[in-house]
């Protein structure tokens, strides 16, 4: 059976020139529309149902922010933090994140489409029962990330650390893992139908054998 390569994410569409946003206005109105938010400290703020359109966020601290119901489309995130932010049931469309720290971020039951994460920390992040379509993870730390019950279509992981991550009960279609660290990956049987270089397969040969009911002997 031939597995097709993942479709690439579509890039965000953002105006060439963006006016500066007022952080307090964003927090009050729950809206960032074709603006640039630079260096703002919104850590721990209640920002449920925040709507972001055609905007750029540079070095914005959203650590621990309440972002449930986040509705973001055509967005660029540069550095900054989403560590332990709660973005359950959010919608992220045409988003590019670079150098963002999102350790422990909660994307449970969220929908991510046409998203690219580069050099990001997503360790301990939760994507349980989420839907990911045309999403690329490049050079990201995803140790113990939780994709339990998620649906992944055209998702690629390039040079990522997935040690101890969970894909149990997940459905993967047209996905690819390349140059990743997969030690301790939970739910390896769900990788059936994905694309992987032989070197990546060899490092989890023992896990695959156990999942297939093979007893390894000396």
Buried (B, 14 or more C-beta within 10 A) or exposed (E): EEBEEBBEBBEBEBEEEBEEBEBEEBBEEBBBEBBBBBEBEBBBBEBEBBBBBBBBBBBBBBBBBBBBBBBBBBBBBBBBBBBBBBBBBBBBBBBBBBBBBBBBBBBBBBBBBBBBBBEBBBBBBBBBBBBBBBBBBBBBBBBBBBBBBBBBBBBBBBEBBBBBBBBBEBBBBBBBBBEBBBBBBBBBEBBEEBBBEEEBBEBBEEBBEBBEEEEEEE
